Amino acid sequence: MNSQHGSNNEPALSSPKEDIRTLCVSAAVSAACFALYFAEDHGFRLFEESVRGGASAEMTVPSPLEVLTVLGVTSVGVCAALIAAISFGGLVVRLVRQLRISLREEAAAIADDRVHHGAA
């Protein structure tokens, strides 16, 4: 049975363009969050107050706001990476399914052509 969204064999959840857009945006957000995390891990400070408080030779303690920000950015980065991975998996599954359907239709057309032309 066909509807305005196509056949019922494949649910019309999203189009490949939406999957690609979701994948790109999620990957970009994840990369930005992880870049900020790694920069923080290698000495970049988000807030200058935590650096100004102590002497330059002493190890400075990050402020609670800085810790919460880093944890929040890290969790957003992990979620974005998961969304990107799921979008990529869905896109690959959809493309493989479409390829298999087109190959099956092409094989059926070739077999039908052989039957009609008598080359069995």
SVG drawing of the C-alpha trace seen along z (x, -y; Angstrom):
<svg xmlns="http://www.w3.org/2000/svg" viewBox="-2 -38 58 59">
<polyline fill="none" stroke="black" stroke-width="0.4" points="0.0,0.0 1.4,-3.4 0.7,-6.6 1.8,-10.2 5.0,-9.3 6.0,-6.4 5.7,-2.7 5.0,-1.3 8.1,0.9 10.2,-1.9 8.9,-4.3 9.1,-8.0 11.0,-9.2 13.4,-11.5 14.9,-12.2 18.6,-11.5 19.1,-15.3 17.8,-15.7 20.1,-12.8 23.1,-14.4 22.3,-17.8 21.8,-16.2 25.0,-14.3 27.0,-17.4 25.6,-19.7 26.0,-17.0 29.6,-16.3 30.4,-20.0 28.9,-20.6 30.7,-17.5 34.0,-18.6 33.6,-22.1 32.8,-20.8 35.7,-18.3 38.1,-21.0 37.0,-23.2 37.5,-20.3 41.0,-19.4 42.0,-23.1 40.8,-23.3 42.7,-20.1 45.9,-21.6 45.8,-24.8 43.3,-27.2 41.1,-28.8 37.5,-29.6 37.3,-32.2 40.1,-34.6 39.1,-34.9 40.4,-31.4 43.8,-32.3 44.2,-35.7 43.6,-34.4 46.9,-32.8 50.5,-33.2 51.7,-32.2 53.8,-29.4 51.0,-27.8 48.5,-25.4 45.2,-27.3 41.9,-25.8 39.1,-26.1 36.0,-27.9 32.8,-25.9 31.3,-27.7 34.2,-26.7 33.9,-23.1 30.2,-23.1 30.8,-24.7 33.4,-22.1 31.2,-19.2 28.2,-20.7 30.2,-21.2 31.6,-17.7 28.2,-16.1 26.8,-18.2 29.7,-17.0 29.1,-13.3 25.4,-13.7 26.2,-15.3 28.6,-12.6 26.0,-9.9 23.4,-11.7 26.0,-11.9 26.8,-8.2 23.1,-7.3 22.4,-9.6 25.4,-8.1 24.2,-4.5 20.7,-5.4 22.0,-7.0 24.2,-3.9 21.3,-1.5 19.0,-3.6 21.6,-3.8 22.3,-0.1 18.5,0.7 18.0,-1.6 20.9,0.0 19.6,3.5 16.1,2.5 17.5,1.0 19.7,4.0 16.7,6.3 14.5,4.2 17.3,4.2 17.7,8.0 13.9,8.5 13.9,6.2 16.7,8.1 15.0,11.4 11.7,10.0 13.5,8.8 15.0,12.3 11.6,13.9 10.0,11.5 12.8,11.9 13.0,15.7 16.6,15.9 15.9,18.2"/>
</svg>
